[in-house]
Amino acid sequence: MDLAIFSLIVSVVSVSFAIFFGLKNNKRTDTKDIEERVKENTRINFKLDTIMESTKEIKVEMSNLKEEMQMHNDRIIKVEESARQGHKRIDTLETRFNEFVNKFMGGGNHE
């Protein structure tokens, strides 16, 4: 009978240790999984922050480009108006020159 009780105690202790170490190992695996997920989430958050900063920089650059384009647009309008006025002056000078030639040179068409 002593042998049966001893075998039973050894079996109970063995099963207890197996359960204890199995749970402990499972807990360690869960901890490692959590650590890996935290590392991955940290990497993802860093990348998202980098993308967000890049997007902000692009928005600022786009705003600056829009302002520059508006300034160029305003300058082009002024240049076109100046060219239009210059063409009117040239047309006026051409008309006056033709009148002068006709008046003082005897009327021929000298173009």
Buried (B, 14 or more C-beta within 10 A) or exposed (E): EEEEEEEEEEEEEEEEEEEEEEEEEEEEEEEEEEEEEEEEEEEEEEEEEEEEEEEEEEEEEEEEEEEEEEEEEEEEEEEEEEEEEEEEEEEEEEEEEEEEBEEEEEEEEEE
